[in-house]
Amino acid sequence: MANEVILLDFGISKFSMRVRVALAEKGIKYEYKEENLSNKSPLLLQMNPIHKKIPVLIHNGKPISESLIIVQYIDEVWNDKAPLFPSDPYQRAQARFWADFIDKKVYIIVFQYNFTSGST
């Protein structure tokens, strides 16, 4: 199977960060295409015509949208490498809890700090 992987992305998006971490953990090489969210590219509009949002993973010309779906897709397609999620259902639930916690609490605090302090 050819492995052309393109990520339509925007640097500070927590959702995109989730996908980039999954790609890095699996050691997957990909082409990064940063999107201007105020002037969306024709490629983004074509690959995600419903939501018109990032991230979008394009694998061999086929788009996958929504960060959690993308991460699960990465884990299933590149299953020859270390799994991203534990096999035990309870441990998987715990991993999802902490990912949700980071999304709702930690990311917001870090983003607010960076925004108010002028850091990026």
GIQUI-V969527 format. One record per backbone hydrogen bond with DSSP energy under -1.0 kcal/mol. NH is the residue of the N-H (numbers start at 1). CO is the residue of the C=O. If there is no record, write none. Layout:
nh->{NH,NH}
co->{CO,CO}
This chain:
nh->{6,7,8,9,13,17,18,19,20,21,22,23,24,25,26,28,31,33,35,39,45,46,47,48,52,56,57,58,59,60,62,64,70,71,72,73,74,75,76,77,78,81,92,93,94,95,96,97,98,99,100,101,102,103,104,105,107,109,110,111,112,113,114,115,116,117}
co->{58,31,56,33,10,13,14,15,16,17,18,19,20,21,22,23,5,7,9,36,41,42,43,44,48,8,64,6,62,4,59,57,66,67,68,69,70,71,72,73,74,78,88,89,90,91,92,93,94,95,96,97,98,99,100,101,102,105,106,107,108,109,110,111,112,113}
